[in-house]
Amino acid sequence: MRVTLACVVATGLMMSPAAHAEDIQLYAAGSLRTAMTEMARAFAAKSGFQVQGKFGPSGLLEKEIAGGAKADLFASANMEYPQMLHSAGESGAVARFARNTLCALTRPGLEVKSESLVERMLDPSIKLGTSTPNSDPSGDYAFEVFRRIDAARPGAGAILERKALKLTGSATSAVPPAGRSVYGWHIDEGRADIFLAYCTAAAEAQKQYPDQQVVALPRALAVGADYGLTVINGAPPAAGQFAEFILSAAGQHILAAFGFATAQP
């Protein structure tokens, strides 16, 4: 981690809190909202720097940053979007800082277990929710699940792709009430019976909607998600300090408390 960290935070890490001139603008995946809000609070207490967060689908955020939006640090739910900024010469090196896994969130009363999940998703009467591929990595990971299913059951992947309701992750997606889980909200409103989402997000939804259940995907279908961060060119030195904090033992402990796996291989 030290070599990667040195590349990511190569500027001004030892700048004192008294020297800071502005807040840090964080652009981060929606699935990081609760964890990064706590991360920002802990970092502010330690350093004196404030972090302002904008959360949303990683693909849309990357487009905003590439289009000139004011961002200092980008924390994505995949490695590809921050790598695109780095490859375009717009940011520093990319570091993996967390991992996640896909789960299924299901409506109350729906009898489904890991071993019956595929049959349930294929059931024509079941409304299957996903995020939007090519805008939100969660949607890309869901469609990877479909491809894995298709490898074992040819034709099933195409059925699932056709029936998938892309309810989140686009610029025009419906927005839940403030503070509500978007996945739990869609299920509560009856728009989906099963929603493929990050396990961390599914667990958060279950806290808000206790009758909904979280179902682990079968091992062969358990798609993992690597989260990547990059410091945007021209960011204040404090952004590098925040990146360092995220990758530190203290930052990793906060991420683990919200269900994310370690960034270590």
C-alpha positions in Angstrom: 0.0 0.0 0.0 2.9 2.4 0.7 4.0 2.7 -2.9 0.5 3.3 -4.2 -0.3 5.7 -1.4 2.8 7.7 -2.1 1.7 8.1 -5.7 -1.9 9.0 -4.8 -1.0 11.6 -2.2 2.3 13.0 -3.6 1.6 16.6 -2.7 1.7 18.5 0.6 0.7 15.8 3.0 2.3 17.6 6.0 0.5 20.9 5.5 -0.7 22.1 8.9 -4.5 22.5 9.5 -4.0 26.2 10.1 -2.7 26.7 6.6 -5.8 25.4 4.8 -7.6 27.8 2.6 -10.8 25.9 1.6 -12.9 22.9 2.1 -12.2 19.6 0.4 -14.7 18.7 -2.3 -15.3 15.0 -2.4 -17.2 13.3 -5.2 -18.2 9.8 -4.1 -20.3 6.8 -5.0 -23.8 6.9 -3.5 -23.0 3.6 -1.7 -20.3 5.4 0.3 -22.6 8.2 1.7 -22.9 7.0 5.3 -19.3 5.7 5.5 -17.8 8.8 3.9 -19.9 11.1 6.1 -18.4 9.4 9.1 -15.0 9.4 7.5 -15.2 13.2 6.9 -16.3 13.8 10.5 -13.3 11.8 11.8 -10.9 13.5 9.4 -12.1 17.0 10.4 -11.7 16.2 14.1 -8.1 15.0 13.4 -7.0 17.6 10.8 -9.3 20.6 11.0 -10.1 20.3 7.3 -13.8 20.1 6.4 -15.0 17.7 3.6 -18.0 18.6 1.5 -19.5 15.5 -0.2 -21.4 15.1 -3.4 -22.7 11.5 -3.8 -24.2 9.8 -6.8 -23.7 7.2 -9.5 -19.9 7.0 -10.2 -20.3 7.1 -13.9 -22.3 10.3 -13.8 -19.8 11.9 -11.3 -16.9 11.0 -13.6 -18.5 12.7 -16.5 -19.1 15.8 -14.3 -15.5 15.9 -13.2 -14.2 15.3 -16.8 -16.5 18.2 -17.8 -14.8 20.6 -15.4 -16.8 20.2 -12.2 -14.9 21.4 -9.1 -13.8 18.2 -7.4 -10.7 17.5 -5.3 -11.1 13.8 -4.6 -13.1 11.1 -6.5 -14.1 7.9 -4.7 -15.7 5.5 -7.1 -17.5 2.2 -6.8 -15.2 0.7 -9.4 -11.6 1.2 -10.5 -12.4 2.1 -14.2 -13.9 5.5 -13.7 -11.1 7.0 -11.7 -8.6 5.3 -14.1 -10.3 7.2 -17.0 -9.6 10.5 -15.3 -6.0 9.4 -14.6 -5.5 8.2 -18.2 -6.8 11.6 -19.5 -4.2 13.4 -17.4 -6.8 14.9 -15.0 -5.9 13.2 -11.8 -3.2 11.3 -9.9 -2.7 7.6 -9.6 -5.7 5.4 -8.6 -5.7 3.4 -5.4 -8.1 0.7 -4.3 -9.5 1.6 -0.9 -12.4 -0.8 -0.3 -14.3 -3.8 -1.6 -17.9 -4.7 -1.6 -20.1 -7.5 -2.8 -23.5 -7.8 -4.5 -26.5 -9.1 -2.6 -30.2 -9.4 -3.3 -32.7 -7.3 -1.3 -36.2 -8.8 -1.4 -39.7 -7.6 -0.5 -41.4 -8.8 2.7 -43.1 -12.2 2.5 -41.2 -13.3 -0.6 -39.8 -16.8 0.1 -36.3 -16.8 -1.4 -33.0 -18.3 -0.3 -29.6 -18.2 -2.0 -30.2 -21.6 -3.7 -33.6 -20.5 -5.1 -32.6 -16.9 -6.0 -32.0 -17.5 -9.7 -35.3 -19.3 -10.1 -37.0 -16.4 -8.4 -35.3 -13.8 -10.6 -36.4 -15.7 -13.7 -40.0 -16.0 -12.5 -42.0 -13.8 -14.9 -44.2 -12.5 -12.1 -41.2 -11.1 -10.2 -40.1 -7.5 -10.7 -36.3 -7.4 -10.7 -34.6 -4.1 -9.9 -31.1 -3.1 -10.8 -29.1 0.1 -11.2 -28.3 1.5 -14.6 -25.3 -0.1 -16.4 -22.7 2.3 -17.9 -23.8 5.0 -15.4 -23.6 3.2 -12.1 -21.2 0.4 -11.4 -23.9 -1.4 -9.3 -25.8 -1.9 -12.6 -22.6 -3.2 -14.3 -22.0 -5.7 -11.5 -25.7 -6.8 -11.7 -25.3 -7.5 -15.4 -22.1 -9.4 -14.7 -24.3 -11.6 -12.4 -26.6 -12.2 -15.4 -23.6 -13.2 -17.5 -22.5 -15.7 -14.9 -26.0 -17.2 -14.7 -26.0 -17.5 -18.5 -22.7 -19.4 -18.5 -24.5 -22.1 -16.5 -27.9 -21.7 -18.0 -27.6 -20.5 -21.6 -30.4 -18.0 -22.5 -31.1 -17.1 -18.9 -28.8 -14.1 -19.0 -30.7 -12.5 -21.9 -34.0 -13.1 -20.1 -32.7 -11.3 -17.0 -31.2 -8.4 -19.0 -34.6 -7.9 -20.7 -36.6 -7.9 -17.5 -34.3 -5.9 -15.3 -35.9 -2.6 -14.3 -33.1 0.0 -14.2 -34.6 2.0 -11.3 -31.6 3.8 -10.0 -28.3 5.2 -11.3 -29.3 7.5 -14.1 -29.8 11.2 -14.3 -33.5 10.7 -14.6 -34.0 8.1 -11.9 -36.6 8.7 -9.2 -35.2 10.1 -6.0 -36.3 8.8 -2.6 -37.2 11.0 0.3 -34.3 12.5 2.1 -32.5 9.9 4.3 -34.2 6.9 2.8 -32.5 4.0 1.2 -33.2 4.2 -2.5 -33.3 0.3 -2.8 -35.5 -0.2 0.2 -37.7 2.7 -0.9 -38.3 1.2 -4.4 -39.2 -2.2 -2.9 -41.4 -0.5 -0.3 -43.2 1.4 -3.1 -43.8 -1.9 -5.0 -41.5 -1.1 -7.9 -39.4 -4.2 -7.4 -39.7 -7.5 -5.6 -35.9 -8.3 -5.8 -33.2 -5.7 -6.1 -29.6 -6.5 -6.8 -27.5 -4.1 -4.8 -24.3 -3.8 -2.8 -24.5 -5.9 0.4 -23.6 -2.7 2.3 -26.6 -0.9 0.8 -28.9 -3.8 1.2 -28.0 -4.0 4.9 -28.7 -0.3 5.3 -32.0 -0.7 3.6 -33.0 -3.5 5.9 -32.3 -1.2 8.9 -34.9 1.2 7.5 -37.3 -1.5 6.3 -36.9 -4.4 8.8 -39.3 -6.7 7.0 -37.2 -6.7 3.8 -34.6 -9.4 3.7 -31.0 -9.6 2.5 -30.1 -12.7 0.5 -26.5 -13.7 -0.3 -25.9 -14.6 -3.9 -24.6 -18.2 -4.5 -20.8 -18.3 -4.3 -20.5 -18.7 -8.1 -22.5 -15.5 -8.6 -21.1 -13.4 -5.8 -19.7 -10.5 -7.9 -17.1 -8.4 -6.0 -16.7 -4.7 -6.4 -13.3 -2.9 -6.1 -13.6 0.8 -5.1 -11.0 3.2 -6.3 -10.0 6.8 -5.4 -7.9 9.4 -7.1 -6.9 13.0 -6.3 -7.9 15.5 -9.0 -5.1 17.7 -10.4 -5.1 21.1 -8.8 -6.6 19.9 -5.6 -5.4 21.5 -2.4 -2.8 19.5 -0.4 -5.5 18.6 2.2 -7.2 16.4 -0.4 -4.1 14.3 -0.4 -4.2 14.1 3.3 -7.8 13.0 3.2 -6.9 10.3 0.7 -4.1 9.2 3.1 -6.6 9.0 5.9 -9.0 6.9 3.9 -6.2 4.4 3.2 -4.9 4.5 6.8 -5.8 1.9 9.4 -8.2 4.4 11.0 -10.0 5.0 7.7 -10.1 1.3 6.9 -11.6 0.7 10.3 -14.4 3.1 9.6 -15.1 1.5 6.2 -15.2 -1.9 7.9 -17.7 -0.7 10.4 -20.1 0.1 7.6 -19.6 -3.4 6.0 -16.9 -2.7 3.5 -14.0 -5.2 3.1 -10.4 -4.2 3.4 -8.5 -2.7 0.5 -5.7 -5.2 1.0 -5.3 -8.0 -1.6 
